[in-house]
Amino acid sequence: MKTIFSSLNLVEVHHLKNLFQSAGIRCRIRNEDLVRLAGEVPFPECALQLVVEREGDHPAAEALLREFLRPQSRAVKPWRCPDCGEAIEGQFTACWKCGGARKDAVSAAERP
C-alpha cells in the first residue's frame, strides 16, 4: 500500500478518507496514535498517512486528491436583499434580517 496523502491535521485526513470511501476507494489511515507526538517526534515519523489499499484505485484517488487540494475561489460580491434592502455579504444566499432568498443563489453558489 502506498501513502497518497500525509498531514498532521486529523480532520483533514478523515475528510479525505470519507471522500475516497464515498467514491468506492478502499483506504485506511496510519499513525493515528503517533500524531499526538508531533513536536516530540519528527513530522515524517508521526504524520497521519492516508493509504489506498488497491493499486488500481490510485488514479481515481489521485484525481480526487487534486480536486481536494485545488484552491477554491471564495470571493463573491456583496448583494442587497430584494425584499428588505439589507446589504448582505457575498457568501450568504439568504438575508439574515428577513430570510429573503438571493435571486441568483444557485448560480452564485456554483461559480468558481
Buried (B, 14 or more C-beta within 10 A) or exposed (E): EEEBBBBBEEEBBBEBBEBBEEEEBEBBBBBEEBBEEBEEBEEEEBBBBBBBEEEEBBEBBEEBBEEEEEEEEEEBEEBEBEEEEEEBEEEBBEBEEEEBEBEEEEEBEEEE
